[in-house]
Amino acid sequence: MKKNTQGGFSLIELLLVVTIVGIIVALGVPSFQKGIRAADNGAAFANLRTMSSVQIIFYSHNNRFANLSELNGVHNDAFGTLSAGGSSITRGRFIYEMSPLTPTTDQLKDGYTIIASGTNGVSGTPYIFRVNQTGEIVQVSP
């Protein structure tokens, strides 16, 4: 009788490996999604902080705060892509808008409010941040 010398894995061994890999993936995906949310929120927060700093510089030169198109122009379009009407900026998964949407120059002499909203691509819950002329960044939602 010939002895079989071919090596290989049995079906049970392969199923066991697939099951272990599946468990590891199931444990890792929520942590990965949490990391994505944290990175997106951090980027939005940093963008708002920079916008606030540029607003102070703009105010010192023009005696009023800037609207989003002026703000983006002063910073060489680094804040994101300006919408066709100039009322919002898109960067990553966040949209930045002013409140009111198109403030007048008289309104911009008194102050400004910029709102960043985005879904982070992981959950349907919108994340909303707000900054105003005081420079304080507040998480509005969730």
N, CA and C atoms as a LAMMPS dump frame, in Angstrom:
ITEM: TIMESTEP
0
ITEM: NUMBER OF ATOMS
426
ITEM: BOX BOUNDS ff ff ff
-5.0000000000000000e+02 5.0000000000000000e+02
-5.0000000000000000e+02 5.0000000000000000e+02
-5.0000000000000000e+02 5.0000000000000000e+02
ITEM: ATOMS id mol type element x y z
1 1 1 N 0.824 -1.157 0
2 1 2 C 0 0 0
3 1 3 C 0.89 1.25 0
4 2 1 N 0.508 2.26 -0.803
5 2 2 C 1.271 3.499 -0.885
6 2 3 C 0.851 4.451 0.234
7 3 1 N 1.831 5.121 0.776
8 3 2 C 1.54 6.117 1.801
9 3 3 C 1.447 7.493 1.129
10 4 1 N 0.416 8.257 1.467
11 4 2 C 0.199 9.586 0.894
12 4 3 C 1.138 10.578 1.585
13 5 1 N 2.052 11.161 0.856
14 5 2 C 3.024 12.095 1.432
15 5 3 C 2.689 13.547 1.104
16 6 1 N 1.569 13.798 0.473
17 6 2 C 1.193 15.178 0.15
18 6 3 C 0.733 15.882 1.419
19 7 1 N 1.253 17.101 1.625
20 7 2 C 0.85 17.892 2.786
21 7 3 C -0.286 18.822 2.402
22 8 1 N -1.017 19.293 3.361
23 8 2 C -2.1 20.22 3.101
24 8 3 C -2.907 20.453 4.361
25 9 1 N -3.935 21.274 4.215
26 9 2 C -4.801 21.585 5.346
27 9 3 C -6.12 20.865 5.181
28 10 1 N -6.684 20.459 6.276
29 10 2 C -8.001 19.829 6.219
30 10 3 C -9.061 20.92 6.185
31 11 1 N -10.252 20.567 5.836
32 11 2 C -11.362 21.505 5.767
33 11 3 C -11.633 22.121 7.136
34 12 1 N -11.521 21.372 8.173
35 12 2 C -11.769 21.884 9.524
36 12 3 C -10.716 22.919 9.907
37 13 1 N -9.475 22.692 9.555
38 13 2 C -8.425 23.66 9.853
39 13 3 C -8.666 24.972 9.11
40 14 1 N -9.069 24.894 7.859
41 14 2 C -9.369 26.104 7.086
42 14 3 C -10.56 26.847 7.666
43 15 1 N -11.603 26.15 8.054
44 15 2 C -12.774 26.792 8.661
45 15 3 C -12.411 27.469 9.977
46 16 1 N -11.555 26.836 10.744
47 16 2 C -11.112 27.413 12.006
48 16 3 C -10.358 28.72 11.774
49 17 1 N -9.472 28.758 10.797
50 17 2 C -8.724 29.977 10.479
51 17 3 C -9.665 31.074 9.999
52 18 1 N -10.618 30.752 9.143
53 18 2 C -11.579 31.741 8.645
54 18 3 C -12.416 32.296 9.794
55 19 1 N -12.816 31.457 10.719
56 19 2 C -13.599 31.897 11.871
57 19 3 C -12.79 32.843 12.75
58 20 1 N -11.55 32.518 13.006
59 20 2 C -10.697 33.382 13.835
60 20 3 C -10.48 34.732 13.166
61 21 1 N -10.223 34.738 11.873
62 21 2 C -10.049 35.999 11.138
63 21 3 C -11.339 36.814 11.189
64 22 1 N -12.489 36.165 11.05
65 22 2 C -13.778 36.859 11.125
66 22 3 C -14.001 37.507 12.477
67 23 1 N -13.636 36.836 13.546
68 23 2 C -13.784 37.4 14.889
69 23 3 C -12.882 38.615 15.06
70 24 1 N -11.655 38.52 14.589
71 24 2 C -10.724 39.648 14.7
72 24 3 C -11.244 40.854 13.916
73 25 1 N -11.768 40.63 12.727
74 25 2 C -12.322 41.719 11.915
75 25 3 C -13.535 42.324 12.61
76 26 1 N -14.41 41.483 13.164
77 26 2 C -15.604 41.986 13.841
78 26 3 C -15.24 42.857 15.041
79 27 1 N -14.165 42.548 15.705
80 27 2 C -13.724 43.366 16.836
81 27 3 C -13.011 44.642 16.378
82 28 1 N -12.359 44.594 15.241
83 28 2 C -11.554 45.722 14.78
84 28 3 C -12.319 46.805 14.044
85 29 1 N -13.394 46.46 13.36
86 29 2 C -14.123 47.435 12.537
87 29 3 C -14.69 48.591 13.366
88 30 1 N -15.351 48.361 14.501
89 30 2 C -15.849 49.502 15.28
90 30 3 C -14.741 50.453 15.738
91 31 1 N -13.605 49.911 16.102
92 31 2 C -12.478 50.767 16.501
93 31 3 C -11.983 51.579 15.315
94 32 1 N -11.936 50.965 14.157
95 32 2 C -11.514 51.667 12.943
96 32 3 C -12.49 52.801 12.617
97 33 1 N -13.796 52.544 12.731
98 33 2 C -14.798 53.577 12.463
99 33 3 C -14.694 54.72 13.47
100 34 1 N -14.435 54.385 14.718
101 34 2 C -14.262 55.413 15.738
102 34 3 C -13.055 56.289 15.404
103 35 1 N -11.993 55.681 14.906
104 35 2 C -10.815 56.432 14.502
105 35 3 C -11.092 57.371 13.339
106 36 1 N -11.916 56.909 12.397
107 36 2 C -12.294 57.757 11.258
108 36 3 C -13.068 58.979 11.75
109 37 1 N -14.042 58.746 12.635
110 37 2 C -14.825 59.855 13.183
111 37 3 C -13.929 60.848 13.913
112 38 1 N -13.029 60.349 14.732
113 38 2 C -12.142 61.23 15.496
114 38 3 C -11.238 62.044 14.572
115 39 1 N -10.726 61.431 13.53
116 39 2 C -9.853 62.141 12.585
117 39 3 C -10.622 63.227 11.831
118 40 1 N -11.828 62.902 11.362
119 40 2 C -12.641 63.896 10.651
120 40 3 C -13.019 65.059 11.561
121 41 1 N -13.423 64.74 12.79
122 41 2 C -13.789 65.797 13.728
123 41 3 C -12.581 66.662 14.071
124 42 1 N -11.428 66.047 14.233
125 42 2 C -10.211 66.808 14.51
126 42 3 C -9.836 67.73 13.368
127 43 1 N -10.006 67.25 12.14
128 43 2 C -9.701 68.085 10.966
129 43 3 C -10.662 69.271 10.883
130 44 1 N -11.947 69.039 11.155
131 44 2 C -12.927 70.13 11.133
132 44 3 C -12.623 71.143 12.232
133 45 1 N -12.284 70.648 13.413
134 45 2 C -11.953 71.517 14.539
135 45 3 C -10.731 72.377 14.204
136 46 1 N -9.703 71.769 13.636
137 46 2 C -8.491 72.507 13.271
138 46 3 C -8.781 73.54 12.183
139 47 1 N -9.635 73.187 11.228
140 47 2 C -9.996 74.116 10.165
141 47 3 C -10.741 75.321 10.746
142 48 1 N -11.65 75.081 11.695
143 48 2 C -12.366 76.19 12.334
144 48 3 C -11.412 77.071 13.147
145 49 1 N -10.451 76.464 13.799
146 49 2 C -9.483 77.235 14.576
147 49 3 C -8.669 78.151 13.649
148 50 1 N -8.264 77.624 12.508
149 50 2 C -7.507 78.43 11.553
150 50 3 C -8.386 79.529 10.963
151 51 1 N -9.641 79.207 10.67
152 51 2 C -10.563 80.221 10.162
153 51 3 C -10.71 81.366 11.165
154 52 1 N -10.796 81.032 12.431
155 52 2 C -10.923 82.044 13.473
156 52 3 C -9.688 82.936 13.516
157 53 1 N -8.518 82.351 13.379
158 53 2 C -7.276 83.139 13.379
159 53 3 C -7.193 84.062 12.171
160 54 1 N -7.592 83.562 11.019
161 54 2 C -7.57 84.38 9.804
162 54 3 C -8.614 85.494 9.9
163 55 1 N -9.737 85.23 10.559
164 55 2 C -10.753 86.271 10.758
165 55 3 C -10.18 87.438 11.576
166 56 1 N -9.396 87.126 12.587
167 56 2 C -8.803 88.182 13.412
168 56 3 C -7.848 89.041 12.578
169 57 1 N -7.049 88.394 11.748
170 57 2 C -6.133 89.136 10.871
171 57 3 C -6.919 89.998 9.886
172 58 1 N -7.977 89.429 9.294
173 58 2 C -8.802 90.173 8.341
174 58 3 C -9.437 91.375 9.029
175 59 1 N -9.93 91.18 10.254
176 59 2 C -10.575 92.277 10.992
177 59 3 C -9.581 93.407 11.277
178 60 1 N -8.355 93.057 11.609
179 60 2 C -7.362 94.092 11.916
180 60 3 C -7.011 94.929 10.686
181 61 1 N -7.174 94.371 9.501
182 61 2 C -6.857 95.11 8.266
183 61 3 C -8.065 95.832 7.688
184 62 1 N -9.282 95.311 7.912
185 62 2 C -10.469 95.836 7.222
186 62 3 C -11.55 96.368 8.15
187 63 1 N -11.35 96.302 9.441
188 63 2 C -12.312 96.78 10.433
189 63 3 C -13.669 96.066 10.327
190 64 1 N -13.652 94.866 9.817
191 64 2 C -14.823 93.988 9.777
192 64 3 C -14.331 92.574 9.532
193 65 1 N -15.201 91.602 9.827
194 65 2 C -14.839 90.208 9.588
195 65 3 C -15.118 89.847 8.13
196 66 1 N -14.559 88.752 7.67
197 66 2 C -14.682 88.333 6.267
198 66 3 C -15.836 87.364 6.086
199 67 1 N -16.435 87.389 4.878
200 67 2 C -17.367 86.314 4.541
201 67 3 C -16.536 85.121 4.057
202 68 1 N -17.177 84.005 3.778
203 68 2 C -16.423 82.788 3.465
204 68 3 C -15.589 82.901 2.194
205 69 1 N -16.102 83.578 1.167
206 69 2 C -15.318 83.688 -0.068
207 69 3 C -14.074 84.545 0.155
208 70 1 N -14.203 85.629 0.922
209 70 2 C -13.041 86.466 1.235
210 70 3 C -12.055 85.701 2.124
211 71 1 N -12.6 84.982 3.088
212 71 2 C -11.768 84.22 4.024
213 71 3 C -10.948 83.166 3.295
214 72 1 N -11.603 82.45 2.392
215 72 2 C -10.91 81.419 1.62
216 72 3 C -9.886 82.045 0.674
217 73 1 N -10.211 83.19 0.102
218 73 2 C -9.289 83.874 -0.797
219 73 3 C -8.051 84.375 -0.082
220 74 1 N -8.231 84.923 1.118
221 74 2 C -7.1 85.421 1.896
222 74 3 C -6.149 84.289 2.246
223 75 1 N -6.695 83.116 2.456
224 75 2 C -5.889 81.959 2.856
225 75 3 C -5.557 81.052 1.662
226 76 1 N -5.56 81.631 0.442
227 76 2 C -5.183 80.933 -0.798
228 76 3 C -5.987 79.656 -1.036
229 77 1 N -7.295 79.719 -0.803
230 77 2 C -8.227 78.602 -1.026
231 77 3 C -7.853 77.35 -0.241
232 78 1 N -7.181 77.508 0.875
233 78 2 C -6.734 76.357 1.67
234 78 3 C -7.84 75.783 2.551
235 79 1 N -8.932 76.521 2.735
236 79 2 C -10.002 76.019 3.604
237 79 3 C -10.871 74.992 2.91
238 80 1 N -10.851 74.953 1.601
239 80 2 C -11.65 73.979 0.866
240 80 3 C -12.147 74.559 -0.437
241 81 1 N -13.136 73.865 -1.007
242 81 2 C -13.703 74.27 -2.29
243 81 3 C -14.919 75.145 -2.052
244 82 1 N -14.878 76.339 -2.599
245 82 2 C -15.983 77.286 -2.457
246 82 3 C -17.128 76.875 -3.362
247 83 1 N -18.365 76.97 -2.856
248 83 2 C -19.528 76.635 -3.679
249 83 3 C -19.716 77.685 -4.768
250 84 1 N -20.583 77.391 -5.723
251 84 2 C -20.795 78.287 -6.858
252 84 3 C -21.273 79.662 -6.398
253 85 1 N -22.142 79.714 -5.419
254 85 2 C -22.64 80.999 -4.928
255 85 3 C -21.719 81.656 -3.913
256 86 1 N -20.713 80.952 -3.473
257 86 2 C -19.781 81.5 -2.505
258 86 3 C -20.289 81.489 -1.078
259 87 1 N -21.399 80.775 -0.829
260 87 2 C -21.98 80.79 0.512
261 87 3 C -21.524 79.632 1.387
262 88 1 N -20.795 78.668 0.818
263 88 2 C -20.315 77.546 1.628
264 88 3 C -18.982 77.04 1.088
265 89 1 N -18.254 76.373 1.978
266 89 2 C -16.976 75.763 1.633
267 89 3 C -17.066 74.29 1.978
268 90 1 N -16.623 73.443 1.064
269 90 2 C -16.61 72.001 1.309
270 90 3 C -15.169 71.54 1.452
271 91 1 N -14.917 70.82 2.539
272 91 2 C -13.584 70.244 2.756
273 91 3 C -13.77 68.894 3.44
274 92 1 N -13.321 67.858 2.765
275 92 2 C -13.499 66.52 3.316
276 92 3 C -14.973 66.18 3.404
277 93 1 N -15.396 65.701 4.552
278 93 2 C -16.797 65.341 4.754
279 93 3 C -17.596 66.46 5.418
280 94 1 N -17.006 67.644 5.549
281 94 2 C -17.665 68.753 6.24
282 94 3 C -17.983 69.893 5.285
283 95 1 N -19.079 70.58 5.578
284 95 2 C -19.49 71.78 4.858
285 95 3 C -19.474 72.925 5.854
286 96 1 N -18.831 74.026 5.474
287 96 2 C -18.711 75.2 6.325
288 96 3 C -19.612 76.293 5.771
289 97 1 N -20.464 76.842 6.631
290 97 2 C -21.383 77.914 6.236
291 97 3 C -21.411 78.971 7.323
292 98 1 N -21.766 80.186 6.914
293 98 2 C -21.905 81.261 7.886
294 98 3 C -23.371 81.377 8.29
295 99 1 N -23.589 81.97 9.44
296 99 2 C -24.946 82.257 9.889
297 99 3 C -25.024 83.743 10.194
298 100 1 N -25.821 84.508 9.448
299 100 2 C -26.658 84.148 8.313
300 100 3 C -25.82 83.699 7.119
301 101 1 N -26.475 83.043 6.182
302 101 2 C -25.775 82.397 5.079
303 101 3 C -24.925 83.37 4.267
304 102 1 N -25.47 84.542 3.967
305 102 2 C -24.709 85.584 3.256
306 102 3 C -24.793 86.874 4.071
307 103 1 N -23.907 87.04 5.034
308 103 2 C -23.97 88.231 5.887
309 103 3 C -23.553 89.492 5.132
310 104 1 N -24.149 90.608 5.529
311 104 2 C -23.79 91.899 4.936
312 104 3 C -22.527 92.427 5.61
313 105 1 N -21.936 93.453 5.017
314 105 2 C -20.724 94.029 5.605
315 105 3 C -21.035 94.666 6.959
316 106 1 N -22.246 95.211 7.121
317 106 2 C -22.624 95.784 8.422
318 106 3 C -22.722 94.691 9.486
319 107 1 N -23.26 93.531 9.111
320 107 2 C -23.351 92.426 10.062
321 107 3 C -21.953 91.916 10.422
322 108 1 N -21.048 91.944 9.464
323 108 2 C -19.699 91.441 9.7
324 108 3 C -18.838 92.399 10.529
325 109 1 N -19.312 93.633 10.735
326 109 2 C -18.591 94.552 11.624
327 109 3 C -18.784 94.149 13.082
328 110 1 N -19.932 93.551 13.371
329 110 2 C -20.242 93.181 14.752
330 110 3 C -19.723 91.797 15.13
331 111 1 N -19.698 90.869 14.186
332 111 2 C -19.267 89.517 14.509
333 111 3 C -19.562 88.56 13.371
334 112 1 N -19.308 87.301 13.611
335 112 2 C -19.551 86.261 12.615
336 112 3 C -19.821 84.955 13.339
337 113 1 N -20.445 84.034 12.634
338 113 2 C -20.615 82.666 13.108
339 113 3 C -20.397 81.744 11.917
340 114 1 N -19.479 80.803 12.072
341 114 2 C -19.23 79.799 11.041
342 114 3 C -19.632 78.448 11.617
343 115 1 N -20.418 77.701 10.851
344 115 2 C -20.915 76.398 11.282
345 115 3 C -20.354 75.33 10.349
346 116 1 N -19.76 74.296 10.938
347 116 2 C -19.25 73.151 10.179
348 116 3 C -20.151 71.968 10.476
349 117 1 N -20.674 71.344 9.418
350 117 2 C -21.539 70.174 9.618
351 117 3 C -21.117 69.07 8.667
352 118 1 N -21.142 67.838 9.164
353 118 2 C -20.759 66.69 8.361
354 118 3 C -21.174 65.397 9.026
355 119 1 N -21.24 64.327 8.236
356 119 2 C -21.693 63.038 8.754
357 119 3 C -20.556 62.09 9.065
358 120 1 N -19.33 62.427 8.728
359 120 2 C -18.143 61.608 8.999
360 120 3 C -18.12 60.304 8.239
361 121 1 N -19.058 60.022 7.365
362 121 2 C -19.022 58.836 6.543
363 121 3 C -19.233 57.528 7.277
364 122 1 N -19.442 57.555 8.582
365 122 2 C -19.586 56.321 9.35
366 122 3 C -21.009 56.147 9.831
367 123 1 N -21.566 57.179 10.41
368 123 2 C -22.931 57.088 10.912
369 123 3 C -23.763 58.193 10.282
370 124 1 N -25.065 58.075 10.378
371 124 2 C -25.953 59.088 9.82
372 124 3 C -26.103 60.3 10.716
373 125 1 N -25.535 60.242 11.914
374 125 2 C -25.646 61.349 12.857
375 125 3 C -24.747 62.493 12.421
376 126 1 N -25.317 63.683 12.19
377 126 2 C -24.472 64.799 11.774
378 126 3 C -23.665 65.351 12.946
379 127 1 N -22.426 65.659 12.681
380 127 2 C -21.587 66.345 13.651
381 127 3 C -21.592 67.816 13.277
382 128 1 N -21.886 68.688 14.234
383 128 2 C -21.987 70.12 13.966
384 128 3 C -21.115 70.869 14.97
385 129 1 N -20.231 71.713 14.431
386 129 2 C -19.374 72.565 15.242
387 129 3 C -19.653 74.013 14.87
388 130 1 N -19.444 74.928 15.842
389 130 2 C -19.706 76.349 15.593
390 130 3 C -18.588 77.183 16.207
391 131 1 N -18.163 78.216 15.497
392 131 2 C -17.2 79.175 16.025
393 131 3 C -17.733 80.577 15.728
394 132 1 N -17.462 81.506 16.642
395 132 2 C -17.868 82.896 16.405
396 132 3 C -16.697 83.821 16.703
397 133 1 N -16.957 85.118 16.746
398 133 2 C -15.892 86.106 16.884
399 133 3 C -15.122 85.984 18.197
400 134 1 N -15.644 85.263 19.178
401 134 2 C -14.896 85.073 20.423
402 134 3 C -13.793 84.047 20.248
403 135 1 N -13.863 83.225 19.192
404 135 2 C -12.861 82.193 18.936
405 135 3 C -13.172 80.881 19.62
406 136 1 N -14.265 80.817 20.362
407 136 2 C -14.638 79.596 21.06
408 136 3 C -15.326 78.631 20.086
409 137 1 N -14.817 77.426 20.002
410 137 2 C -15.399 76.407 19.134
411 137 3 C -16.26 75.491 19.991
412 138 1 N -17.529 75.343 19.591
413 138 2 C -18.499 74.578 20.363
414 138 3 C -19.022 73.443 19.506
415 139 1 N -19.098 72.242 20.09
416 139 2 C -19.731 71.118 19.393
417 139 3 C -21.219 71.184 19.694
418 140 1 N -22.005 71.427 18.66
419 140 2 C -23.446 71.579 18.806
420 140 3 C -24.145 70.226 18.815
421 141 1 N -23.707 69.322 17.956
422 141 2 C -24.337 68.004 17.835
423 141 3 C -23.288 66.982 17.447
424 142 1 N -23.351 65.768 17.836
425 142 2 C -24.292 65.146 18.761
426 142 3 C -23.921 65.388 20.185
